[in-house]
Amino acid sequence: MTTTPLVDAAWDRIDRWLLTHAPRTFATLAPPAREEDIRATERELGVAFPPDLRASLLRHDGTRPGPEALRFDTHDRLLGLRGMVEATGFLRSIAADLYDEEEEEEEEEENEDGADGYWAHGYVQFGSYEVTADGVVIDCDPRRDTYGTIGRFFDEIGTTFGKADSLGAFLTRLADGLEGTAHPAPVVFAGRLIWEGPSERLPEWRHAGAPLPGPGVELPPLDLPDDPTERLKVGYLYGLGELAALVATLPPERIAAAVGKQARRLAEETGLAAYPELAHALAALDASNTSGTSASAPPLDSPALLRLRAVKAWAESSGDRVRAAAAVELAHAVRGSAYRAVAQIPTTRALYVPLWRDDLHADLGRPPLPPQPDDTFWARLRNPAIDADAYADWHRQKNASAPTP
């Protein structure tokens, strides 16, 4: 289907929105591809690009990789010519391994009639999920009824079409999403686009006035460490992006202050701050942060922790996973597991708050944001509260195996 004016109109809207709201993502867009490179890629792949794909490449030859890159609301990064060749070639090799020559011929015959297949020769991946081989696909074989339409490849099941009738329609949906006229809506943090929205709606909390359970009531454990200051594994910080680098490098007192603010946000938003036992524990946490002294960790049978165990029990029985998680993370906060709490409270809040990154950045004092940490960052980290030993070992082994100049 030829809808090239729709492609140009969609890119006008996308470029304008990104330049205004997400300039870091806009900066990752590549300049237009050259006509001769487009023709050379068609010959290399043995396909005929639909006019919509050609028109899109003449606007932007993909986007460079990285956390700032332009991704569709499917979380796939827009690929340029070389990326399409590499991704498509890889998927062709997978298909070749799955079928012997006779089965491949039968598969081709089915796809010529318009049926979905695992991977047919004319399919081209133009958006990559990157973590796996999954991605968005356009059919570039004009012999098929699906020519020019958009599908998606899943490693487990293969390729299915129906995402959009054309690339122009697919890009128009992206523009609609950016402008807030479609779901999911975008989130912008520090100038980059993030397709992420809350997955939960906080249900009514029916246990707000419930008394503290007596000693004979069986309650679930909170799975708290014996030592609240136990080193935090780096994996807990992965979901924080560039904020993880701040958490890992800011002074401990800044982390403690942020934990108090994050815990207060979580308790108030979930209604758990209404419990006097938890309110008293949060006040003690605030007081210790204000005075700069470390409060002693409350015992596991303290009123605050008993209350949080009861909250967890009630929440789990009603399928309220937000408050079940909140009970655990608030327990880490009031016991003094500062790094665990500052890493996990945002993860819980992300279930129902779209701008949790802005809140955490504010609670950390809004220092300048460093780049998103990579393996080398963690290997060189020297923070006694964070366990990055595996990265340090990897870095040492890498340097030891490097050839001597």
N, C-alpha and C positions, 0 to 999 in steps of 0.2 A: 504494500500500500504506500502510495506517494503522498506524503504530507509535509514536504520540506518547509513550506511557510510556517507550519505549526512548530517545527524544530527551531527555526530562527526566532519565532515569537517566544517560545519557552526559554531559550537561552538568554534572550534579552531580559526576561523577568528574573531568571536564576542569577545571572551576573549582577544585575542591579541590587538584588536582595543581599547577596553575599558581600558585595563591596560595601554596603551600608551596615550590615549587621555582623558579618563574620569575615572580616578582612584577611585573617590568617588562612582561612579555607580558600577564599578567593585567590590568594597568592599562590596556591598550589596548582591552579589550573594551568595547563600547558598552552602555548600559542597554537594557532591553527596548523593542521597537518598540510603538507604540500601535496598537490594533485598527483605529481609523479610518484610520491611515496605511497599514496593510497592505491594507485594502480599496481605498483610493485607488490604491495601486500596482498591484493586480490590474486595476483598471479602466483605468489608464494603459497597461498592457502588453497588456490584452485576454486575460488568462489566468485560470486558477483554481489558486491555490497548493494543493499537496497539504497535508493536515493536518500532516505532519512538518515542512514548511518553515515553516508558520505557527507551530508549537510552538517551533521553533528561534528564530525572530524574536522571539517573546515572552520568550525568555531573553536574547538578545543581538542587537541590531540591527547586526551586523557588528563590525568592529574598525578602528580608525583606522590609516592607512598609516604606514610607517616600518620601520626594521630590527627594532624590538621587537614588531611586530604578530604576532598569532596566524596561523600558516599551517598548513595541513594537511601531511601527509607527502608530498603531491604538490607542495609548495612554493607552493601557491596561497593568497593571503590571503582570509580570510573577508570577504565583502561584506555591507553593510547594504542597506536598501531603495533608497537613492539610487544606490549603487554598482551594484546589480543592474540598475536602469533604464538607467544609462549604458552598462554593458558589454553588456547585451542589445540596446539600441538600436544600438550600434556594429556588433554582429555581424549584426543584421538589415540594416543598410546594406551590409555586405560581401556578404551573400547576394543582396541586390537588384541589386548591380552584376554578380554572376556569372551570374544567370539573367534571361532576358527573361520577360515575363509568362506566356507559355505554359509555359515550363520550370518556373517557380515553381509553377504549378498542378499540373503532373505530380509535382513533388517533394512537394507537400502530400499528394496522393493516396497516394504511396508511404509517407509517414510515418504516415498514418492507419492503415495496416495494420501498423504497428510496425517498419518498416524504418528503419535508420539513414540520416540524410541529412546534407548539409553543415551546414545550419542551418534548422530548421523554426520556424514562427511561435511555437509553444508552448514552445520551449526557453527557459530562463532561466539565465543564468550567475550562480552564487552564490559562486564562488571564482575569483579572478583571479591569473594568473601575473605580470601587470603588465609584465614586460619585453616580452612579446608579447601578442597577443590570446588566447592559450591560457587555458584554465581549466576548472573543474569545472562541470557543468551538471545541472539537474534538469528533467525533462519536466513541464510544467504544463498539458498538454492532456488532459483526462480521456477523450477519445475514443480515445486510443492505448493500446496494450498496455504501452507503456513509461511510462505516467503514474506519477509519483512515484519513478521509478528514477533512478540517478545515472550520468552519462556524463562524457565529457571531450571538449572541443573542441580540436583541433589545427588551426592555420591552414592547414597543407599538405593535410590530408586531411578535415577537417570533424569531425562529431560521431559518436562511437561510444559505445554504452552497455555496461554490464557492470561498472562500478566497484563498485556496490552495489545491492541490491534496493530500498533505501529510504534516506532521509537518516538515519533512526535507526540503521540498520546502519553507514552511513558514519561517523557520529559515534562509534559504539561502537568501531569500528576505531581511530579517533583516540585515544580514551581508553585502549584496550589498548596502543597504541604508547607513550603517555606513561608508562604504568605498567610498561613494559618487558616486556609479554607478546606483543609483535608486532614485526615488523621493517619498517622501520628503527627503531632506538631513538633517542630524542632526546638532544641534547647541550644543556647549559645553560651559558652563560657570562655572567657579570655580571648574572644575574637575567633573562636573556632566552632564549627557546626557539629552538634551531637544529636543523633536521632535516638532519643531516649525519653520515655514518658513513664509516669507512675503506673504500676501494674495492679495496684490495690486501691480500694476505697475503704477508709476506716469505718468499720461497722460500729453501731451503737454499743457502748460498753455498759453491760447490764449488771456489773458487779461493783459499781462505784461505792455503794454503801455497805458492802459486805464486811462483817467483822473479821479480824485476824483469826485464822483457823486455830483450834486448840492443839495441844500436844499429841493427841491421839489420831489426828488426821494425817493420812499419808500424802506427801507432796513430792513432786518430781524434783530431782536434783538440778542445779544450775550448771553443773560441770565446770566449776571454777578451779583454777590452779591452787595448789597449796600455798605457793608463793605468788602474791599479786604482782611482784616485779619481775616475774619470769620473762625472759627475752622473747620478743615477738618475732615470729617467722615472717620473712619478707612477703610471702604469698598473701598475707592478710592485707597488704597495702596495694596490691595490684589494681584494684578497682578505683583507686583515687587519682590515677593519671599523674599530672604534674604536681598535684597537691601531695602526692606521696613523697616527692623529693623535699617538700617543705617539712612534712612531718618527720622525716628522717634526719633533717639537719638543723631545725630550729632548736633553741635552748630548751631543756626539759621543763622549765617553768612556763614557757609559752605553751607547751603541749598540755600541761596540767590546767592552765587557764582555759584553753580551748575545750578540754574535756568537760569542765564544769558548765560551760555555755552550751555545748552540744547535748549534754545530759539533761540540762534544763529544758532545752527545746523539745527533746524527745519526750520527756515526762509530761510537759504541758500539752503537747499536740495529741498525745495518746490518752490524756486524762488521768494518767497515773500519778501526777503531782498532787492530786487531791487526797491521796492516802497520807495520813500524818506521819507514819513511820518513814515513808520515802521522802516526804518533805523535810523531815528533820535530817535525814542522811544527806540530802542535797545541800541543805543549809550548812552542814558541817563541812562538806566538800568546798563550798564557796568560801567559807571562813578560812580554811587551810590555804586556799589559793591566794586569798587577800593578804594573809599574814606571811605567806612564803614558807610556811612550815608544812611538813608532811604529817597528815593525820594518820593515826594507827588504823589498820584495816579492821572493820567490824567483824566479829566472829560469825561463823556460818549460821549460828542459831540466833543472830540478832534480829530484832523486829523488822528492820528494813529488808533483810534477805529472806526472812520467812514470808513477808508480804509479797516479795517478787516471785518466790516459789509458788505461792498461791495464785498470783496473776498468771504465771506460766501454765499452771494446771487448768484454770478456767479458760484461758485463751485457747489452749490445745483442744479442750473438749468442745469448743464451739467453732473450730476451724479458723480462728483469728491469728494468722501467722505473724502479722505485724506486732501485736502486743506480746505474743510468745517470744519473739526475737527481742523486743524492747526490754522485756524483763531480764533477759540474760545480759544484754549490753549495759543496762543500768546497774546491774550487779557488779559487772567489771568496773564501772566508773566509781561506784561508792566504795569498792574495796581497794582502789588505788592502782588498778591495772590500766594506767593512763594510755599507753600506746595501743593496747588492744581496744580500749573504748573509742579512742579517736579514729581508729581504723574501721571499726565495725558499726558504730552508731550512724555514720553517713550511709552505710550500706542498707541499714534498716530504714532510715528516713527516705532513701531513694525509692522505696516501694510506693510512697504516697506523696512525696514532695519533689516537683520537677527541678527546682533551683537549689538543691542541696549543696552543690559545689560552691555557689556564691556564699551560702551560709557558713560553710566550713572555712572558706578563705577569709571571711570577715572575722570569724572566731579565732583564727590564727593571727589576726592583726593586719591582714591585707599586705603582706610583704610582696615584693616582686616575684612573679612566678618564674621558676626555672624551667628548662625543657623537661619533657616527660622522661623519667629515669629509664636507662637501659641496663643491660647486664653489667657493663663496665662501671656504671655508677654504683651499683650495689656491691660490686667486687671491691671498690675503693672506699666504701663507707666505713667509717670508724665511729659507730654509735653503740656503746655497750648495752643499750636497751633493745637493740634489733639484731636478730640472728641472721647474718648474711654470710655465714661461714662457707656455705656451698658455693657461693659466687666467688669468694676469695680463693677457694681451692681451684675452681675452674680457671680463674685468671692466672694463678701461679702455674698450673699445668700448661696453659696456652703459651705463656712466656717461656717456659722451660723447653717446649717443643718447637719454638720458633727458630728458624735457621740463623746461625751467627753470621752477621754481615762480613 
